[in-house]
Amino acid sequence: MATGTPTAAKAIGHTSLVFKVHLKTEGGREENVVFKARFKKGPDRFRGEIAAFRLGEALGIGDRLPVAAPVAFPASAFRTLLSGDSATAYDEGAIVDGSARGPLVHGASLGWIKGLSFYPLEKKTLRNRALADLKHGAPSYVARPPQPGPVAPDEASLLAALPDAEEISTLLAFDWLTGNFDRWSGANVGRDDPTGHLIYIDNDGAFLDPMPAAPLARQWQLVDGCDRYSKRFVASLRSLDADALRGALGTGLAEEPLLKATVLAGVLDRRAKLLASIDAKIAKWGAEAVLAYP
């Protein structure tokens, strides 16, 4: 993850305080990042992006999430880069923290993904078609090769470019584990056009405390309805005990734990519930049928 001095910034968020920031790095390079700032309506939501990436790395799927790291910019210098609606959004929503270095605006810095588009998996036709592949008794698994390049928005093109069943199964399990309630609200399923693979974007709705009960229950219905999983992902999930989870998530900028103990406990509870569901299905149908994907 690049660090450096912001030279330009523009608000690009709708529900969160999000900016596209142009950085000049310490090595003299220039590149763009996404900056999700601490904001008044969700002071800790930026932590979800960092935690999701670190957890993805621990589970062997870090390449499916934007690279994310904690960052702090000098508040006054960052504010001078903004104008118009971007300045208004910052003034009304940003949390500025005091420090020995002066006022800072903290948040998560995410790698800018070139060629990112959005796959509307939340559409009923697409999601139902995808979920049908994950049910026991569906036709034997055949990997759908990714289709690089942009996808036309018509339904036939979207169906033809349906992501591989394993990617969707793992997305459902990962969102349950993180408690991400916001995946299906629209434009939260990314697609890497150069490769055609899914990218699990917008994870600041994860790891909330307290977790919203109704959305979490809907997420469980989706994941409990999934009967097929990746063998590698489940093996990594079994290894994710309390010590491994704490080690994977680590600390924030101030060396405090990235997530509170109650949030970690929630992750472990959801892990146990998911593994119990998977093990019950293995007992019923056999490991080969349930651990159907590599």
Steps between C-alpha positions, in 0.01 A plus 500: 500500500649831392542784749583858424376855476153566360510745207135482388177361644135473401202350683361190327285347776128497557433342840856521637760776489718374215754683286709424196843628601802559280821430691860592441689217668824522690672334205380772264228293331145626460193283536137501604348345812154488654484666841212404730509753781367488854164672487233597747232252387741205517819578691643150484367377168833559325643223719279251316698549180832435674369204698336344193824516301709359784249222561490424129878467501481256792240292315696492175269733306679832546515546124120526496494812718642850457833538678421709809707660776449761774611852409485853644529824305565846647149641522569858391715399202242247386218754531681744270479242219120500505245728343130511424297195604816319610583776747143507627497122554827523694392797711169341592617145557871462577635426846825682571716354777763685697850356529858597573535550125205740495141442381465184291226334302528122535361232274574212268709529186394253229683420182341653193388216272540575131237337286250462785135470408197378693324171445132537603476167680230652720258477205252222568552315171878496531512415868245218469695353210823520697350353817349207308852376421580486873217264592548130564371306203586768244697378197858401573733794539673626189716807551377797300808661346512873573423729208742792490376832371196718569159335514200651321214584739235290328386190686626249243854645517493509880385138520771396256758669723365355825790461745628155581293314762798470736551876503136556594501226765810648662354852482189385690709326766738793535217752538342285769830476683557876489134585563483714186134601483538728196609274214163483328397866511647564154843569343684306773614204291808597304631351181860519385449550128860409401454152653122456531525400869285631786637755745338534840475878525331731751562317826438791736164347585683211667615442860243739648429511873223430563421299189160583345291189567258498206759543222722242669211252505446554127870441440478172693212385282721548195805323638302218664338441162842442348585128488831519315827656615865534412712232662791743548280770649340263751842367601618857563180571693564201729845639581364841596483462878498794742878543504526480122220753460658750740835458328350546155304815582779667695497866599414843365719809470522556875594137569159439656316182394336564165167358620344481846489172691122480461534523121763226494272282711224553245728388216590183691134429577406534133797283401378226737145520365620481140728204567219321683275547196771375264577199721131407521481501122817292472348246740188491284642501147874431533807722478537464123151640441534793741867590450435502128732782396880508514 
